[in-house]
Each structure stands twice: as C-alpha cells, then as structure tokens.
Amino acid sequence: MIVRERQTREGLLVAVCDCDVLGETFENEERGISLTVTEEFYGGDEVDAEAVVDSLARASVANIVGTRSVEVAIEAGIVDEANVLEVGATLHAQMLRM
C-alpha cells in the first residue's frame, strides 16, 4: 500500500491506496462517480498495514482507495464498512475526524 501524509491548517491529511490502483481511473456510472488515483495526490511511500493504520489513526482527514487499503481501515475500526463506496473494480472510503 502507498501512504502520503500532508499537514494542513485543518490537521493531518492522509491519502492511502493499493499499489496496483495508482494511476488508474474507476467509474460507477449508476452513481455518476469517477475516481482517478493520481500520483500527485496519492503518490508516497510504500508501507505495510501497520504503517497504514498508524497514519490513519493520526489523520484528521483521509482518502482511501483500493480493496486492501479499505479492508485494513475497516479491520482497524477507522472506517465503517457501511460507508464504503464501490467505484468500478475498487473500493473507496473517506474519513473525517471531528
């Protein structure tokens, strides 16, 4: 998985994606959703599940793309499975900590 962290005025923004979805575009025509996993936003360091959970636990906002990345977030209790979107052949979740 790939993690990228950015410090913003609102807190830590974390982007996580599966390695194999970087550079891909996914669509859900029924919902009118198109998601492009760009290097500019998601590109970062390749890490293991423990590092992903650590980053997400510290995040104020997170964007997570890819079946494995979303599963890790669900298993860690960071994302509720009921709030996960299927976008084409992948999964997408967002998290906002208030």
N, C-alpha and C positions, 0 to 999 in steps of 0.2 A: 504494500500500500504506500501511497505517497501523501505526505503531510506538508502543508505550508502554513506558517503562522505569521500574522501581521498584527502589530499593536496599533490600535486606532484610538481616537478620543473616547469612544464608547466602550473600549475594552479589547480583549484579545479576539481576533477573527481567525478561525481555523478552517482551512479547506482540506478535505480528505478525499482521495479517490483510489480506486483499484488501479494498479499499474496498466492493465490492459484497456482501460477506458480513456486514458489520457489522449487527447486529440480527436476523440470520436464525437459524433453528434447523434443524439437519441431523440425520438419523437413519439408522442402519444396523440394521435390525430383526434381521438374521441374528446380529449380534454383541451386540445389546441395547445399542447405543450411541446416546445423544442428546447433541448438542453445540449449545449456544446461544452465539452470538458476541455477548456483551453489550457495550454502550458502557462500562459500569462497569469491565470488565476489559481490553477490547481498545481502547477509545477513546483516541486520542492524536493524534500529528502525522502528516499525510500526507507521505510521503517517497518517494524513488526507490530503486532496487535497491541502489545503492552504500551508502546510509544504512542500509538493512536489513541488509546484510552486516556493516557496521561494528558495529551494535548486537548482532547475533548473535555476532560474534567476541568481544565483551567479556562476553557473558552467562554466568552460572553455570547458569541455568535458562531455557528458552524454550518458549513455546507458539506454534505457527504454524498458521494456518488460511487456506485458500484456495489454489486451484490455482497461481496466480502466486507467491504468497509461499513456498509449499513448494518450487516449482521453483527459486526463487532460492536457497533454503537448500541444496538438493541440488547445484546448479551450483557453489556456493561450497565444497562439501565439508563443510558443517556438519551435514547430515542425510544418512543413508544411505537411499536410495530403498526398500530392502527393509523399512525400519521405518516407512513412511508408511501411514496408515490412510485408506481411503476411507470417508467418512461421508456418506451420501446423495450429493448432487451436488458435493461438495467434498472436499478433502484436508486431513488434519490430521497434524501431527508435533509431538513433544515432544523436547526436548534437555536433557540433564543433564550438565554438565561436572564431573568429579570430580578 
